[in-house]
Amino acid sequence: MSAIIPPSGPSGARPLSGRTKPIVYFIGLTAALAGLLFGLDVGVISGANEFIQKDFGVDDRTIENIVSSLLWGAVFGVLISGFFSLRLGRRGTILISALVFAAGSICCALAPSPGALIAARFFLGIAVGMASFVAPLYLSEIAPQSVRGALISMYQLMITIGIVLAFLSDTFFATYADLKPLATTISESVSAMAGGRGQMVMEAYFAVPWRWMLGVIAVPALLMFGGMLFLPESPRWLVLKNRVPQAREILHRLAGSPAEAERELAGIEDSLKIEQKGFSLFRDNRHFRRAVFLGVGLQVIQQFTGINVIMYYAPRILHEAGFNTTAEQMWGTVLIGTINVLATFIAIAFVDRLGRKPMMYAGFTVMGFGMLSLGALFHLGIGGGNISMSYLAVASLVVFIIGFAMSAGPIIWILCAEIFPLAGRDFGITCSTVTNWAANALVGMTFLTMLNVLGPGNTFLLYGALNAAFFVFFLALVPETKGVSLESIEQKLLAGAPLREIGRGRTALTPRS
């Protein structure tokens, strides 16, 4: 769900052999907390929805708006990230996002009405969008070349771990936590400050599980803020601002050897000579427009596989499937999140061995089977007390999650990082990232309506059919980029090769008019 932003500059340089210093991993872990927060805020709403709906007495449409408001906020956050990261630096922008994470989480927990909660989640979404853009960028720019891929992969993994932790946190507050003593302590403190008024009202206010689910995320946000205070700025940004001595000092602290530090600095200076002219390239070059539209299409595909239908509404789906207790629904959600983390390692292990497209073909087949089988189970009358069919529904969800995590989850981002020419890469990745969040929001704000209008069976059959259509899209239009340099992909694209051929074939083509 988040962007993998590659370091600017030529591809294919060999990692150097200097030993990586421990501070590099501390920096990587601290910055990767942004991915953890990203996952926490995306995952936490799944378990909170039912309690919010009961507490406020709202309908499904309002719940859709509460879910999607964070995602529309993320769209805005991505759009402003470039401005802030250019002027305040990558580190400064992450610090701002951490404060917005913390403040937004507290505002969500204290929201007195559905409208206030929607506004608070939009505000929180700004931090999510900023983190999805700036944190991988910071990691790609500050990590030594020899461990850059590992640290960016750590960020991606932390997102999936954050989702699981959110599901576990929701399960704890929904089924095991005794909130009454906590609520009493807080209400007594607030009542004392207010002159002894409203203690019973405040006690009832803070005894609601969803407020704790949403509010507890402020803790890791403040931890990330504290950790980022001790981290250095991106050397690339410092060179961009003509602060080369500071950049050199940081690189020497981080690199495995002085020679590696100087090589990194020279590479940064070379990459900055390539002017980013994304919008003018988009306006004037139809071949670059093809790449941008392909990136946009890939992000729409990722979201309309149905992944966030599961992530945002898993307890509701499990309820429809016949699991009626809160504990069953919450632990089923934890299972789904855990499978999502574990299956991601399938992609990590095989994407560079088998290639992007074979993995995606397998993923669409598995996802389509999962969705179609789930839809068929609902048409057969699942949820009527037949526990065997209910467990088959869980198995269908698990199959779908495996298919997504091994393919569309990470590989769509890999492809989007590879298909854009260097001079337009920032523009292309921004367009694809904004599209990801917008499509994500559309999925979040329509699923319950589809469930109510079409019924569960037809809704899941529709998502299964979409996965079959996406298989055909990949077959016809998407290139195989395994083992192909970014320079070769760029050359073929701008020379006018068909999109599906820019990853293979001859490296030199006669430009088309």
C-alpha positions as CSV (number, residue, x, y, z in Angstrom):
1,M,0.0,0.0,0.0
2,S,2.9,2.3,0.3
3,A,5.3,3.6,-2.2
4,I,8.7,2.1,-2.8
5,I,10.7,5.1,-3.9
6,P,14.0,4.2,-5.4
7,P,17.1,6.3,-5.1
8,S,17.5,8.8,-7.9
9,G,20.2,8.2,-10.4
10,P,21.5,5.4,-12.6
11,S,20.8,1.8,-11.7
12,G,23.1,-1.2,-11.6
13,A,25.9,0.2,-9.5
14,R,27.6,-2.5,-7.4
15,P,27.4,-2.4,-3.6
16,L,30.7,-1.8,-1.9
17,S,32.2,-4.1,0.5
18,G,32.6,-1.9,3.6
19,R,31.1,-3.1,6.8
20,T,27.7,-1.5,7.6
21,K,27.8,0.4,10.8
22,P,25.2,-0.3,13.6
23,I,23.9,3.3,13.4
24,V,22.6,2.6,9.9
25,Y,20.3,0.0,11.3
26,F,19.2,2.2,14.1
27,I,18.3,4.9,11.6
28,G,16.5,2.4,9.4
29,L,14.5,1.0,12.3
30,T,13.5,4.4,13.6
31,A,12.4,5.7,10.2
32,A,10.6,2.4,9.5
33,L,8.4,3.2,12.5
34,A,6.6,5.4,10.0
35,G,5.6,2.2,8.2
36,L,4.4,0.7,11.5
37,L,2.3,3.8,12.2
38,F,1.0,3.6,8.7
39,G,-0.1,0.0,9.2
40,L,-1.6,0.7,12.7
41,D,-3.8,3.5,11.4
42,V,-4.9,1.6,8.4
43,G,-5.7,-1.6,10.4
44,V,-7.2,-0.2,13.6
45,I,-10.5,0.9,12.1
46,S,-11.4,-2.7,11.3
47,G,-12.0,-3.7,14.9
48,A,-13.4,-0.3,15.9
49,N,-16.2,0.0,13.3
50,E,-18.8,-2.1,15.2
51,F,-18.2,-0.2,18.5
52,I,-18.4,3.2,16.7
53,Q,-21.6,2.1,15.0
54,K,-23.2,1.1,18.3
55,D,-22.0,4.0,20.3
56,F,-23.1,6.7,17.8
57,G,-26.1,4.8,16.4
58,V,-25.1,5.5,12.8
59,D,-25.8,3.6,9.6
60,D,-23.4,1.8,7.2
61,R,-23.0,4.9,5.0
62,T,-21.6,6.9,7.9
63,I,-19.2,4.0,8.8
64,E,-18.0,4.1,5.1
65,N,-17.4,7.8,5.5
66,I,-15.5,7.3,8.7
67,V,-13.3,4.6,7.1
68,S,-12.6,6.5,3.9
69,S,-12.0,9.9,5.5
70,L,-8.5,8.8,6.5
71,L,-7.8,7.7,3.0
72,W,-8.9,11.0,1.4
73,G,-6.7,12.7,4.0
74,A,-3.8,10.5,2.8
75,V,-4.4,11.8,-0.8
76,F,-4.0,15.3,0.5
77,G,-0.9,14.3,2.5
78,V,0.8,12.8,-0.5
79,L,0.1,16.0,-2.5
80,I,1.7,18.3,0.0
81,S,4.6,16.0,0.9
82,G,6.8,17.2,-2.0
83,F,6.5,20.8,-0.8
84,F,7.3,20.0,2.8
85,S,10.1,17.5,2.1
86,L,11.8,20.0,-0.3
87,R,11.6,23.0,2.0
88,L,11.9,21.4,5.5
89,G,13.9,18.3,4.6
90,R,13.0,14.7,4.8
91,R,13.7,14.4,8.5
92,G,11.7,17.6,9.3
93,T,8.7,16.3,7.3
94,I,8.8,12.9,9.1
95,L,8.9,14.8,12.5
96,I,5.8,16.8,11.4
97,S,4.0,13.6,10.3
98,A,4.8,12.0,13.7
99,L,3.2,15.0,15.6
100,V,0.2,14.8,13.3
101,F,0.0,11.0,13.9
102,A,-0.1,11.6,17.7
103,A,-2.5,14.6,17.6
104,G,-4.8,12.9,15.1
105,S,-5.0,9.7,17.1
106,I,-5.9,11.6,20.3
107,C,-8.5,13.7,18.4
108,C,-10.0,10.5,17.0
109,A,-10.2,9.0,20.5
110,L,-11.9,12.1,21.9
111,A,-14.3,12.7,19.0
112,P,-17.8,13.6,20.4
113,S,-19.7,12.9,17.2
114,P,-19.5,11.1,13.9
115,G,-18.7,14.3,12.1
116,A,-15.9,15.1,14.5
117,L,-14.5,11.6,14.0
118,I,-14.6,12.0,10.2
119,A,-12.7,15.3,10.5
120,A,-10.1,13.8,12.9
121,R,-9.5,10.8,10.7
122,F,-9.0,13.1,7.7
123,F,-6.4,15.0,9.7
124,L,-4.8,11.8,10.7
125,G,-4.8,10.7,7.1
126,I,-2.6,13.6,6.2
127,A,0.1,12.1,8.4
128,V,-0.4,8.7,6.8
129,G,0.0,10.1,3.3
130,M,3.1,12.1,4.2
131,A,4.7,9.1,5.8
132,S,3.9,6.9,2.8
133,F,5.8,9.3,0.6
134,V,8.6,10.7,2.7
135,A,9.7,7.8,4.9
136,P,10.8,5.5,2.0
137,L,12.3,8.5,0.3
138,Y,14.4,9.3,3.4
139,L,15.5,5.7,3.7
140,S,16.5,5.4,0.1
141,E,18.5,8.6,0.4
142,I,20.3,8.0,3.7
143,A,21.0,4.3,3.6
144,P,24.4,3.2,2.2
145,Q,24.0,1.6,-1.2
146,S,25.0,-1.8,0.2
147,V,21.9,-2.0,2.5
148,R,19.5,0.3,0.8
149,G,17.2,-2.4,-0.5
150,A,17.1,-4.1,2.9
151,L,16.1,-1.0,4.7
152,I,13.4,0.0,2.3
153,S,12.1,-3.6,2.5
154,M,12.0,-3.2,6.3
155,Y,9.7,-0.3,5.9
156,Q,7.4,-2.3,3.7
157,L,7.4,-5.2,6.2
158,M,6.7,-2.8,9.1
159,I,3.4,-1.8,7.4
160,T,2.1,-5.3,7.4
161,I,3.3,-5.8,11.0
162,G,1.6,-2.6,12.0
163,I,-1.7,-3.9,10.6
164,V,-1.4,-7.1,12.6
165,L,-0.5,-5.1,15.8
166,A,-3.6,-3.0,15.2
167,F,-5.7,-6.1,14.9
168,L,-4.2,-7.5,18.1
169,S,-4.7,-4.2,19.9
170,D,-8.3,-4.1,18.8
171,T,-8.8,-7.7,20.0
172,F,-7.4,-6.8,23.4
173,F,-9.6,-3.7,23.9
174,A,-12.7,-5.5,22.5
175,T,-12.6,-8.7,24.5
176,Y,-10.0,-8.7,27.3
177,A,-9.2,-5.2,28.6
178,D,-11.1,-4.1,31.8
179,L,-11.6,-0.5,30.8
180,K,-13.6,0.5,33.8
181,P,-10.7,1.2,36.1
182,L,-8.9,3.2,33.4
183,A,-12.1,5.1,32.6
184,T,-12.7,5.8,36.3
185,T,-9.1,7.1,36.8
186,I,-9.3,9.5,33.8
187,S,-12.8,10.7,34.6
188,E,-11.8,11.5,38.2
189,S,-8.9,13.5,37.0
190,V,-11.0,15.4,34.4
191,S,-13.8,15.9,36.9
192,A,-11.4,17.3,39.5
193,M,-10.0,19.8,37.0
194,A,-13.6,20.7,36.0
195,G,-14.7,21.3,39.6
196,G,-16.2,17.9,40.2
197,R,-18.7,18.0,37.4
198,G,-19.6,15.3,34.9
199,Q,-17.7,12.4,36.4
200,M,-20.3,9.8,35.5
201,V,-20.6,11.1,31.9
202,M,-16.8,11.1,31.5
203,E,-16.5,7.6,32.9
204,A,-19.0,6.3,30.4
205,Y,-17.1,8.2,27.7
206,F,-13.8,6.6,28.4
207,A,-15.2,3.1,28.9
208,V,-15.9,2.7,25.2
209,P,-13.4,0.3,23.5
210,W,-13.1,2.1,20.2
211,R,-11.7,5.3,21.9
212,W,-8.8,3.3,23.3
213,M,-8.3,1.5,20.0
214,L,-7.8,4.7,18.1
215,G,-6.1,6.7,20.9
216,V,-3.3,4.2,21.8
217,I,-1.6,4.8,18.5
218,A,-0.4,8.1,19.8
219,V,2.2,6.2,21.9
220,P,4.3,4.8,19.0
221,A,3.9,8.1,17.2
222,L,5.5,10.0,20.1
223,L,8.3,7.3,20.2
224,M,9.0,7.9,16.5
225,F,9.1,11.6,17.0
226,G,11.6,11.2,19.9
227,G,13.8,8.8,17.9
228,M,13.8,11.0,14.8
229,L,15.2,13.9,16.8
230,F,18.5,12.1,17.0
231,L,18.7,11.1,13.3
232,P,20.6,13.0,10.6
233,E,19.1,14.8,7.6
234,S,19.1,13.2,4.2
235,P,22.5,13.8,2.5
236,R,20.8,14.1,-0.8
237,W,18.6,16.9,0.5
238,L,21.6,18.7,2.0
239,V,23.5,18.5,-1.3
240,L,20.3,19.8,-3.0
241,K,20.5,22.8,-0.6
242,N,24.2,23.3,-1.3
243,R,25.2,22.1,2.1
244,V,27.8,19.7,0.8
245,P,30.2,19.6,3.8
246,Q,27.3,18.5,6.1
247,A,26.3,15.9,3.6
248,R,29.9,14.6,3.4
249,E,30.1,14.4,7.2
250,I,26.9,12.4,7.5
251,L,28.0,10.0,4.7
252,H,31.3,9.4,6.4
253,R,29.4,8.6,9.7
254,L,27.1,6.1,7.9
255,A,29.2,4.5,5.1
256,G,31.2,1.3,5.6
257,S,34.4,3.0,4.4
258,P,35.6,6.5,3.4
259,A,35.8,5.4,-0.2
260,E,32.1,4.3,-0.1
261,A,31.1,7.7,1.4
262,E,32.9,9.6,-1.4
263,R,31.3,7.3,-4.0
264,E,27.9,7.9,-2.5
265,L,28.5,11.7,-2.5
266,A,29.6,11.6,-6.1
267,G,26.6,9.6,-7.1
268,I,24.3,12.1,-5.4
269,E,25.9,15.0,-7.2
270,D,25.6,13.3,-10.5
271,S,21.9,12.4,-10.0
272,L,21.1,16.0,-9.2
273,K,22.4,17.1,-12.5
274,I,19.4,15.3,-14.1
275,E,16.6,17.8,-13.9
276,Q,13.2,16.6,-12.8
277,K,10.7,17.9,-15.4
278,G,7.8,15.6,-14.8
279,F,4.8,17.8,-15.7
280,S,6.4,19.2,-18.8
281,L,7.5,15.7,-19.9
282,F,3.9,14.5,-19.2
283,R,2.5,17.4,-21.3
284,D,4.9,17.1,-24.2
285,N,5.9,13.4,-24.5
286,R,3.1,10.9,-25.3
287,H,5.4,8.0,-24.4
288,F,5.9,9.2,-20.9
289,R,2.2,9.7,-20.6
290,R,1.8,6.0,-21.4
291,A,4.0,5.1,-18.5
292,V,2.1,7.4,-16.1
293,F,-1.3,6.0,-17.2
294,L,0.1,2.5,-16.8
295,G,1.3,3.4,-13.3
296,V,-2.2,4.8,-12.5
297,G,-3.8,1.7,-13.9
298,L,-1.6,-0.6,-11.8
299,Q,-2.6,1.2,-8.6
300,V,-6.3,1.0,-9.4
301,I,-5.8,-2.7,-10.0
302,Q,-4.1,-3.2,-6.7
303,Q,-6.9,-1.6,-4.8
304,F,-9.8,-3.2,-6.8
305,T,-8.5,-6.7,-6.1
306,G,-10.5,-6.2,-2.9
307,I,-7.7,-6.3,-0.4
308,N,-8.9,-3.4,1.7
309,V,-12.4,-4.7,1.7
310,I,-10.9,-7.4,3.9
311,M,-8.6,-5.1,5.9
312,Y,-11.2,-2.6,6.8
313,Y,-14.3,-4.8,7.2
314,A,-13.0,-8.2,8.2
315,P,-15.1,-8.4,11.4
316,R,-18.3,-7.5,9.4
317,I,-17.5,-10.1,6.7
318,L,-16.8,-12.8,9.4
319,H,-20.2,-11.8,11.1
320,E,-21.9,-12.3,7.7
321,A,-20.1,-15.7,7.5
322,G,-21.7,-16.9,10.7
323,F,-19.1,-15.9,13.4
324,N,-21.4,-14.0,15.8
325,T,-19.2,-13.4,18.8
326,T,-16.8,-10.4,19.1
327,A,-13.9,-12.8,20.1
328,E,-14.4,-15.0,17.0
329,Q,-14.5,-11.9,14.7
330,M,-11.5,-10.3,16.2
331,W,-9.3,-13.4,16.3
332,G,-10.3,-14.2,12.7
333,T,-9.1,-10.7,11.8
334,V,-5.8,-11.3,13.6
335,L,-5.4,-14.5,11.6
336,I,-5.9,-12.6,8.3
337,G,-3.3,-10.0,9.3
338,T,-0.8,-12.6,10.3
339,I,-1.1,-14.5,7.0
340,N,-0.6,-11.2,5.2
341,V,2.7,-10.7,6.9
342,L,3.9,-14.3,6.4
343,A,2.9,-14.5,2.7
344,T,4.8,-11.3,1.9
345,F,7.9,-13.3,2.3
346,I,6.8,-15.4,-0.7
347,A,7.1,-12.3,-2.9
348,I,10.5,-11.4,-1.4
349,A,11.8,-14.9,-2.1
350,F,10.6,-15.3,-5.6
351,V,10.0,-12.0,-7.4
352,D,13.6,-11.7,-8.7
353,R,13.8,-15.4,-9.5
354,L,10.5,-16.0,-11.3
355,G,9.8,-12.5,-12.5
356,R,7.1,-9.9,-11.8
357,K,4.4,-11.2,-14.3
358,P,4.5,-14.9,-13.4
359,M,4.1,-13.9,-9.7
360,M,1.2,-11.6,-10.7
361,Y,-0.5,-14.3,-12.8
362,A,-0.3,-16.7,-9.9
363,G,-1.6,-13.9,-7.5
364,F,-4.6,-13.0,-9.7
365,T,-5.5,-16.7,-10.0
366,V,-5.3,-17.3,-6.2
367,M,-7.1,-14.0,-5.4
368,G,-9.8,-14.7,-8.0
369,F,-10.3,-18.2,-6.6
370,G,-10.6,-16.9,-3.1
371,M,-13.2,-14.2,-3.9
372,L,-15.2,-16.5,-6.2
373,S,-15.3,-19.3,-3.7
374,L,-16.4,-16.9,-1.0
375,G,-19.1,-15.5,-3.2
376,A,-20.3,-19.0,-4.0
377,L,-20.4,-19.9,-0.3
378,F,-22.7,-17.0,0.4
379,H,-25.0,-18.0,-2.4
380,L,-25.1,-21.5,-0.9
381,G,-26.4,-20.1,2.3
382,I,-23.4,-19.6,4.6
383,G,-24.2,-18.1,8.0
384,G,-27.2,-20.3,8.7
385,G,-25.5,-22.3,11.5
386,N,-23.4,-24.5,9.3
387,I,-20.0,-24.1,11.0
388,S,-18.2,-26.1,8.3
389,M,-19.2,-23.5,5.6
390,S,-18.2,-20.7,8.0
391,Y,-14.7,-22.2,8.3
392,L,-14.6,-22.6,4.5
393,A,-15.3,-18.9,4.3
394,V,-12.3,-18.2,6.5
395,A,-10.2,-20.5,4.3
396,S,-11.3,-18.5,1.2
397,L,-10.3,-15.2,2.9
398,V,-6.9,-16.7,3.8
399,V,-6.4,-17.9,0.2
400,F,-7.2,-14.4,-1.1
401,I,-4.8,-12.8,1.4
402,I,-2.0,-15.2,0.4
403,G,-2.6,-14.3,-3.3
404,F,-2.4,-10.6,-2.6
405,A,0.6,-10.6,-0.3
406,M,2.7,-12.8,-2.7
407,S,1.8,-10.6,-5.7
408,A,-0.1,-7.3,-6.0
409,G,0.9,-6.1,-2.5
410,P,4.6,-5.6,-3.1
411,I,4.9,-6.1,-6.9
412,I,2.7,-3.3,-8.0
413,W,5.0,-0.9,-6.2
414,I,8.1,-2.5,-7.7
415,L,6.7,-2.1,-11.2
416,C,5.7,1.6,-10.5
417,A,9.2,2.2,-9.3
418,E,10.7,0.8,-12.5
419,I,8.6,2.0,-15.4
420,F,9.2,5.8,-15.2
421,P,12.1,7.6,-16.9
422,L,14.5,9.2,-14.4
423,A,13.6,12.8,-15.4
424,G,9.9,12.1,-14.6
425,R,10.2,9.5,-11.9
426,D,9.2,11.8,-9.0
427,F,6.1,13.0,-11.0
428,G,5.2,9.4,-12.0
429,I,5.5,8.0,-8.5
430,T,3.5,10.9,-7.0
431,C,0.7,10.3,-9.6
432,S,0.7,6.5,-8.8
433,T,0.8,7.1,-5.1
434,V,-2.1,9.6,-5.1
435,T,-4.1,7.1,-7.3
436,N,-3.5,4.3,-4.8
437,W,-5.0,6.3,-2.0
438,A,-7.9,7.6,-4.0
439,A,-8.8,4.1,-5.3
440,N,-8.3,2.9,-1.7
441,A,-10.8,5.5,-0.5
442,L,-13.3,4.5,-3.2
443,V,-13.2,0.9,-2.1
444,G,-13.6,1.9,1.6
445,M,-16.6,4.1,0.9
446,T,-18.5,1.7,-1.3
447,F,-18.2,-1.8,0.2
448,L,-20.9,-1.7,2.8
449,T,-23.3,-0.1,0.2
450,M,-22.5,-3.0,-2.2
451,L,-23.0,-5.5,0.5
452,N,-26.5,-4.0,1.3
453,V,-27.5,-3.5,-2.4
454,L,-26.0,-6.5,-4.2
455,G,-25.7,-8.9,-1.2
456,P,-22.5,-10.6,0.0
457,G,-22.5,-13.3,-2.6
458,N,-22.7,-11.0,-5.6
459,T,-20.3,-8.5,-4.1
460,F,-17.5,-11.1,-3.7
461,L,-18.3,-12.6,-7.1
462,L,-17.8,-9.2,-8.6
463,Y,-14.4,-8.8,-7.0
464,G,-13.5,-12.3,-8.2
465,A,-14.4,-11.3,-11.8
466,L,-12.3,-8.2,-11.5
467,N,-9.3,-10.3,-10.6
468,A,-9.9,-12.3,-13.8
469,A,-10.0,-9.1,-15.8
470,F,-6.8,-7.9,-14.3
471,F,-5.1,-11.1,-15.4
472,V,-5.9,-10.2,-19.0
473,F,-4.7,-6.6,-18.4
474,F,-1.3,-7.8,-17.3
475,L,-1.1,-10.2,-20.2
476,A,-1.8,-7.5,-22.7
477,L,-0.1,-4.4,-21.4
478,V,2.3,-4.9,-18.5
479,P,6.1,-5.4,-19.2
480,E,8.3,-8.0,-17.5
481,T,11.1,-6.0,-15.8
482,K,13.0,-8.8,-14.1
483,G,16.7,-8.3,-14.6
484,V,16.3,-5.3,-16.9
485,S,18.1,-2.0,-16.1
486,L,16.1,1.1,-15.5
487,E,18.1,2.8,-18.3
488,S,17.1,0.1,-20.8
489,I,13.4,0.4,-19.8
490,E,13.6,4.2,-20.2
491,Q,15.2,3.9,-23.6
492,K,12.6,1.5,-25.0
493,L,9.7,3.5,-23.5
494,L,10.8,6.8,-24.9
495,A,11.6,5.2,-28.3
496,G,8.0,4.1,-28.6
497,A,8.1,0.4,-27.9
498,P,4.8,-1.1,-26.9
499,L,4.4,-1.0,-23.1
500,R,4.5,-4.8,-22.7
501,E,7.8,-4.9,-24.6
502,I,9.7,-2.2,-22.7
503,G,11.2,-4.7,-20.3
504,R,12.5,-7.1,-23.0
505,G,13.9,-7.3,-26.5
506,R,16.4,-5.0,-28.2
507,T,17.9,-2.2,-26.2
508,A,18.0,0.2,-29.1
509,L,15.0,1.2,-31.2
510,T,14.4,3.8,-33.9
511,P,12.4,6.6,-32.3
512,R,8.9,7.1,-33.6
513,S,7.5,10.4,-34.5
